[in-house]
Amino acid sequence: GTRLQANGTTHGGAISGSQIPGIVSIMSRYIALTNRNACTLYCRFRIEGPFRLAEISQVGKHVVRLHPEDAKKTKKKSQEPPPPQLFTVEKFETVSLQVVFAPELVPAMQWKESQVEHVFTGSVIIEYPRDNDVQVAAPPSDLQRLHLLATSRRPALQLVAIPRPDLDRPLLGTEAGDALPPVLLEYGRVHINAALGRTRAVLVLNVTNVLARWQLVHVANKLAVVAAGDKDAEAVDDMDAFHFDIASGELLGPSKDVLVPKEALAPGMRARMPRFFPLTPALPHALGAQDEHLFEPLKISIAFKPKKTVLFKSRFRLHVEGGISADLICRGQGSDDPEDDKVDYPPLLSHRSDPDSPTSQEPGQPASARTHQTAGR
């Protein structure tokens, strides 16, 4: 059967939108018009733009419902649509209009794949015919216009790699409206027989208030002409070399981020970035909301475990249902050099010169050997 949609506000989790308190999807609105004059008014209603006039109601009168099926039947018979009905509004009486946003009436060329937000405008036109020409089909009329505005949003994901100074370049901001390039995740050289491999993490953000349902897919490397001297020309596209701990899910939005100061980025560039680490209790901050944890960026860990001594480069995509996806490129070099068989440890909290401390350096002992000795203890 046909699913009936309730008037007014609707939860967007099933069809569109997001089940966030205070943020809903509104497809229909009611407009109440009252006659404040001392005389009776005669008026007609018509609409412009991607909107539809669903019903017109008055107290003590039958509700006039305008069904979209009637317009289809009229087109099949090759007849002109009937003239709008003339309504009589007495002194201090009210007439209510139900206006529905109809996305199917929007031309296909106005929908853009790379655009997150679309804004559509329209009008409700009220015609007041002259008193002497009330019975004429198309009399000269005075017009009153009510402007309509509809905003359509869809989910869009953004990836931010948690930086490592030894592997990544400095972060640069992006201006508003610029297309975001794929995030490049460098792993460096990793031993083919390493027990743990090397793990890096990315943060996934939803930039809109629409629920994003995403699925991780592998984008195969297409055969293309590469430039001479390109070091990635002989890279192997092996998706099994990279292991993701999360492959699908749902992400509410908008995700929490902060404005990066202009001095920290390139000249003339500004960006919003998520926090890589939580705030300490020493820093002042506002009290959090009850559902604040639901809007934290999603952290995905990716481990690189090569099996051959070749360069690996694979492209992955977080495909969003009905939204804008985000791409991620993982690149790493497999190696059989014993120097590359090491485990990444977190930085030491203190550097003491106490000879009894395991972090103190013995004479003639290299720094790499001291690190492994500390880990063994």
Secondary structure, DSSP 8 states (H G I E B T S, - for coil): ------SSEE--SSSSS--BTTB-EE-EEEEEEE--SSS-EEEEEEEESSEEEEEEEETTS--EE--HHHHHHHHHTT--------EEE-TT-EEEEEEEE-GGGS-GGG--TT-SEEEEEEEEEEEEE-GGGTTSSS--EEEEEEEEEEEEE--BEEEEE---TTT--------TT-----EEEEEEEEETT-SS-EEEEEEEEE-SSS-EEEEEEEE--------TT-TTTT-B--GGGEEES--EEEE-SS---EEE-GGGSSTT--EEE--SS---TTS------TTGGGGS-EEEEEEE--SSSSEEEEEEEEEETTSB-EEEEEEEEEE--GGG--------S-----TTSTTS--TT--HHHHHHHHHH-
